[in-house]
Amino acid sequence: MYIAGPYAKGDIAINVANAVMAGDMVLDLGHIPYVPHLTHLWHLISPHPHEEWLTLDREWLKVCDMVLRIPGESAGADQEVELAEELGIPVVYNGRELDAWLASHT
């Protein structure tokens, strides 16, 4: 499950922490999260152009079975939701929606 949410708008450290917490929730539910925000650490060690990170994120999104869009203003996360919808990948917006979707598809 792909975690989509704010990264650069606002406090990056808080945004990364929020994405990791969402990933923990998904993991606790027994599913495998992909948290693109963790490339932040990679970027600190070995910087790459911003577009390269976005390309990497889009490729990972394409192989995920669902997107969890966490709260917060983010043009990038909104674009990820649009891509998911174009690809027919379900998008949920909170733990309740995730639980409901999982219950109806198992």
N, C-alpha and C positions, 0 to 999 in steps of 0.2 A: 504494500500500500504506500503510495506516494504522499508525502506530507508537503502541502503547498501553503505558503504563508509569507508574511513580510520578512524581508531580509535587510535591505538597505534603508528603508524609510523608518526613521526613529532610531532607537538604540539597538545597534547590531547585536550586542551581547544579550540583551533581553529577547530579541527576536530569535536568536539561535537557541537560547534556553527554552523558549516557548515551543519551538519546533521539536526539540529533544523530548520535552515533557509529553507532547502529543505522540511522538514515536514510542515512548514508554507505555502510554495508554494502549496503543495498538499492540505492542509486544505483550502486555499483560492480558490482552484479550486472546492471545494465542496466534497472532498474525505477524507477518514480517514487514516492518516499516522500512521505507527508504527515506532518509532525512537529508535532502540536498543541502541543507544549511551546514552540514558538517564539513562541506568542502571549504568552509571558512578557515578551519585549521590548516587544511592543505594549502590554501592560498597564502596564509601567513608564512608558511615554510617555503613554498615554491609558487610565487605569484604567476598567474596567467591572465590574459585579457578577459574582461568581463563577459564578452560574447562567447568565449570558449567555455566558460562555466555554464552559460545558458544553453549552449548546444549539448553539453554533457547532461544537463538536467532534462532536456526534452527527450533525449534518447532513453534515459532511465524511465521517464514517465510512460513512454510507449510500451514498455514491457511490464508495467504494473497493472494489477487487476482492479485497482480502485484509487481514488484520490480523496484525501481528507484535507479540506480547505479550512485552515485555522483562521481565527479572527484577525482582522487588521487590514488596513489599506495597503494594497500592493498591486501595481500594474502587472508585475511579473507573475504573481500568483494567479491573477485574473486571467492572464494569457494561458497559463498552465491548465486552468479549468476549461477554457475554450478549447484547447487542444484535446483534452480528455473527452469532452463532449463530442468533438468531431470524430474521435476514434471510437466512440461508443463505450468509453470507460466510465463507470458510475462515479459520481461525486457526492460526498456527504460533507456536512458542515459542523458536526459535533458528535459526541459520543452516543447520544440517544439515537440519532439518525443511523450511525454506524451499527449499533446494536439491532435496530429494527431491520436494516438491510440484511445483516448477517442472519437474523432469525428467519427472514422470509426466503433465504437462499440456501438453507442447509437442510 
